[in-house]
Amino acid sequence: MNARNQLPLSRREFLKASGALIVGASGPVFFGDTLAQAPAGSLRPAVVPTELDSWVAITADGRVVAFFGKMDMGQCLDVAIAQIVADELDVAYEKVEVVMGDTALTCNQGGASGSTGISTGARPLRNAAAEARRLLVESASQKLGVPAAQLRVDNGVVSAVSDPSKKVSYAELIGGRHFNHQVEWNKQTGNPMDIKVQAKPKSPSEYRVVGKSFPRRDVAGKVYRTDKYVTDVSLPGMLHARVIRPTRAACTVASVDEASIRAVKGARVVREKDFVAVLAEHEWDAVRASRMLKVDWNHAKQSPFPPMAELHEHIRRAPVQKREEPVKRGDVDAAFKTAARVVEAEYEWPFQSHASMGPACAVADVRADGVVVWTGSQKPHFVQLGVARLLGVPPEKVRAIWVTGPGSYGRNDAGDAALDAAMLSKLAGKPVRVQGMRQDGIAWDPKGPACVHRARAALDASGKVIAYEFISKGFSRINIQTNESDPSHSLVGMSTGLPPKPNDAFNVPAESYVFDNKLLAWETIAPLLDSCSPLRTSHLRDPVGPEIQFGSEQFIDELAAATGEDPVAFRLKYVTAPRDAAVIKAAAEKALWQARPAPRANRSGDVRPGRGIAYAQRGGSIVAVVAEIEVERKSGRIRAKKFTVAHDCGLIINPEGLRYTIEGNVVHGLSRTLFEEVRFDRDRVTSIDWMTYPILDIADAPESIDVVLINRPEVAPTGAGEPSIRVIPAAVANAFFDATGVRLRKVPLTPERVKAALARA
Amino acid sequence: MASIKFAVDGKPVTVNADPAMPLLYALRNDLEMSNPHFGCGLAQCGACTVHLDGEPVRSCVMPLSAVAGRKVTTLQGLGTPKKPHPLQAAFVEEQVPQCGYCVNGWIMTAAAFLKKNPKATDSQVREALAGLKCRCGTHVAILRAIKRAQSMMA
């Protein structure tokens, strides 16, 4: 066995051996190796999907390393992957380590994306682990002289069923060496990447590890702060940078007064066209210089944005760029002509910000022989491609290493920071760490799109819904691409002259209501500003899910109220998928839902209780939530008391991890429902901090969240990172109607809007 | 520039820096202690919280000059995996942090509060923690962990 074939002992040593991490005097620090010093893949065959070794390895002491091309952002995903791999390989869960997020060590499985961590992300790992087990059992068969069919595996030890003394361990069979075995790749990159193998993965009835709750592995490191974040990456000779964003949108640089920062010793300006930054050896000096630097900006003659109060009017009036009708059944218009009664409503949703907990940070080391970027982006493999294109170097010369960042949940400012750092390191000729200030994470991140939803339904004389139409119109969910692979979609790319490449997409409600005539459609409109817009739009947790379902699930409630029916019974009347019905019933039963129409009969007093339900599908998962709230009439405040969530995402891998993930969705959803709205004037985003972009405070956190997990072992697992956020806004609004008899059709449901709506009623 | 002496987690330190520089930068950059985070630089989120002579302060706006001669305690000084503060043990037990960038603020603020108010009610705890931010929506888990820590400390 030579050194090339030796596998490292632990994840840390693995990274260390590959040059990513060294342990310094003050604890672990990331070391700026280059690919030339430690060529990627020197420890194993090339990291390509067709090599089994790209997915799984057995160490000399019998532990298993799974190489995962997505990453866990704190929702227990790596634990779930380890569980799945442990079951397929018949090893103890504790023996499986998961390496993730490093382009030199993992294949491009798309990063964190669309709640696909398990649904698509686990597939190649499951297949690879099953194939590894098959090869190991075959090898044991030869070694022991026992047919493979008469062998069993217990915790990494292969033994003869008839004679347990005939045994050999995985470590003895291959520990520290490579399989050098080819697998069939489906030629897909990103989320759908999968491999085909000879082995047949286990059936769910054979799982021993999957389905159990193992605790998360990242928690202690975060609580004791022994783990490092991308903000902690430090390289010898590294400079700190702050990027200078324009004071108004639609600006170009007229001139930069470099003398204006002369008082900050060692600070300097770097500029490439309209991309301006300051650099200094000490972070505080970079901050000071960024505040002192005088830049003259050329402003566009016309202000790019409409008055904020007219945003939704602008959306209504704007020409449609693209329209799709994903659900079209019967003849809606004809049915409306026969209607005994028509119900109509419109719903409005604002721009929302990722407003991650900290502004994004990245570190880049651009050298002639290779580039390394440390990033908190959800999609490091796409950062690799984007940096390569931005710098004009081959992708294989770029290594992107994901390190936990200060927040995620979509295409946030992390995507810009990674490319900023690469450009700055190139311009400076030194390693550069860049982090935004607070306004960069709120005013300048890509936004969740503002939109308007028009709904109408036709009822016949008996109250039956004979036609249903729901049309969303708004800014595109992908004006900015959801990953960083094309620098045209980054601020640094656009501000250095790359043309914007807008794309148009939205979505429609995800449900199984059957109406004889039904139309679900979406329409997108042009962005307010083509290039470098602080209101450019992209993916924010459950892209356009809460936005759409706020309208569609409230409208279903409006129909139930119009026909005097109980909201749960009304949904069950029209929902056809049995799993959907089961989820709605489970939430209602757990919440002790008493059938009656909304609003409640007794609506007196200053504090009024209300309950509301909402349900939706997402990518195969199904959720329903009952919200119980109190409305304080005088203050206009909505207090969330309790949420009861029923959740069906097929086979459950880790129930506790799933539960925590759902809780986070509920509270994040409540924050977006009650508080979040990006403010702007005609020239700029004026939400720049937590005062101007308020989010949920702990005073407003619900008293309890009850979760009913519906396990369906026979159904392949689907996602959980996002489905439960999309039902929260409508459930709260429906509970508000139940409490008050008044509809709130515009998010956020602020005290001012509550008071105004109650005063109008 | 000034030479400013203070103590961090029981150890004396000297930092040569702009006296107007916030303590956070001294901790993160000069002293290479990464545990307090930069979240906002505006004292609006709490990610940078440390104890100054036992009181929670937002180190992102605390000028270094105001720290001279005083005692700073960081999350790592509060407890370690071997000797955890009850809140740290409870936060681990309840699996609180998701991205975890905010967790420093919750634990440091709650630790100072519970020291004076060990039997605080749920609503008193909420009031004491007002203003701290969490973007992953772990608030309900935070409250569970604090309750657990209270019973561990009782």
Chai-1 contact restraints between the chains, C-beta under 6 A:
chainA,res_idxA,chainB,res_idxB,connection_type,confidence,min_distance_angstrom,max_distance_angstrom,comment,restraint_id
A,S26,B,E32,contact,1.0,0.0,6.0,A-B,restraint_1
A,G74,B,Q98,contact,1.0,0.0,6.0,A-B,restraint_2
A,G74,B,C99,contact,1.0,0.0,6.0,A-B,restraint_3
A,R216,B,Q95,contact,1.0,0.0,6.0,A-B,restraint_4
A,V219,B,V92,contact,1.0,0.0,6.0,A-B,restraint_5
A,V219,B,Q95,contact,1.0,0.0,6.0,A-B,restraint_6
A,A220,B,V92,contact,1.0,0.0,6.0,A-B,restraint_7
A,K222,B,P97,contact,1.0,0.0,6.0,A-B,restraint_8
A,K222,B,G100,contact,1.0,0.0,6.0,A-B,restraint_9
A,K222,B,V103,contact,1.0,0.0,6.0,A-B,restraint_10
A,V223,B,Q88,contact,1.0,0.0,6.0,A-B,restraint_11
A,V223,B,F91,contact,1.0,0.0,6.0,A-B,restraint_12
A,V223,B,V92,contact,1.0,0.0,6.0,A-B,restraint_13
A,Y224,B,P81,contact,1.0,0.0,6.0,A-B,restraint_14
A,R225,B,N35,contact,1.0,0.0,6.0,A-B,restraint_15
A,R225,B,L75,contact,1.0,0.0,6.0,A-B,restraint_16
A,R225,B,Q76,contact,1.0,0.0,6.0,A-B,restraint_17
A,D232,B,S34,contact,1.0,0.0,6.0,A-B,restraint_18
A,E283,B,Y25,contact,1.0,0.0,6.0,A-B,restraint_19
A,E283,B,N29,contact,1.0,0.0,6.0,A-B,restraint_20
A,W284,B,M21,contact,1.0,0.0,6.0,A-B,restraint_21
A,W284,B,Y25,contact,1.0,0.0,6.0,A-B,restraint_22
A,S356,B,R135,contact,1.0,0.0,6.0,A-B,restraint_23
A,M357,B,G39,contact,1.0,0.0,6.0,A-B,restraint_24
A,M357,B,Y101,contact,1.0,0.0,6.0,A-B,restraint_25
A,M357,B,C102,contact,1.0,0.0,6.0,A-B,restraint_26
A,M357,B,R135,contact,1.0,0.0,6.0,A-B,restraint_27
A,G358,B,H37,contact,1.0,0.0,6.0,A-B,restraint_28
A,G358,B,F38,contact,1.0,0.0,6.0,A-B,restraint_29
A,G358,B,G39,contact,1.0,0.0,6.0,A-B,restraint_30
A,G358,B,Y101,contact,1.0,0.0,6.0,A-B,restraint_31
A,P406,B,Y101,contact,1.0,0.0,6.0,A-B,restraint_32
A,G407,B,C99,contact,1.0,0.0,6.0,A-B,restraint_33
A,G407,B,R135,contact,1.0,0.0,6.0,A-B,restraint_34
A,R438,B,C40,contact,1.0,0.0,6.0,A-B,restraint_35
A,R438,B,G41,contact,1.0,0.0,6.0,A-B,restraint_36
A,R438,B,L42,contact,1.0,0.0,6.0,A-B,restraint_37
A,Y660,B,Q95,contact,1.0,0.0,6.0,A-B,restraint_38
A,E663,B,V140,contact,1.0,0.0,6.0,A-B,restraint_39
A,G664,B,Q98,contact,1.0,0.0,6.0,A-B,restraint_40
A,G664,B,C136,contact,1.0,0.0,6.0,A-B,restraint_41
A,G664,B,G137,contact,1.0,0.0,6.0,A-B,restraint_42
A,V667,B,G137,contact,1.0,0.0,6.0,A-B,restraint_43
A,V667,B,H139,contact,1.0,0.0,6.0,A-B,restraint_44
A,H668,B,G137,contact,1.0,0.0,6.0,A-B,restraint_45
A,D689,B,L42,contact,1.0,0.0,6.0,A-B,restraint_46
A,D689,B,Q44,contact,1.0,0.0,6.0,A-B,restraint_47
A,W690,B,Q44,contact,1.0,0.0,6.0,A-B,restraint_48
A,D697,B,A130,contact,1.0,0.0,6.0,A-B,restraint_49
A,I698,B,R126,contact,1.0,0.0,6.0,A-B,restraint_50
A,I698,B,L129,contact,1.0,0.0,6.0,A-B,restraint_51
A,I698,B,H139,contact,1.0,0.0,6.0,A-B,restraint_52
A,A699,B,R126,contact,1.0,0.0,6.0,A-B,restraint_53
A,A699,B,A130,contact,1.0,0.0,6.0,A-B,restraint_54
A,A701,B,H139,contact,1.0,0.0,6.0,A-B,restraint_55
A,A701,B,V140,contact,1.0,0.0,6.0,A-B,restraint_56
A,I705,B,V140,contact,1.0,0.0,6.0,A-B,restraint_57
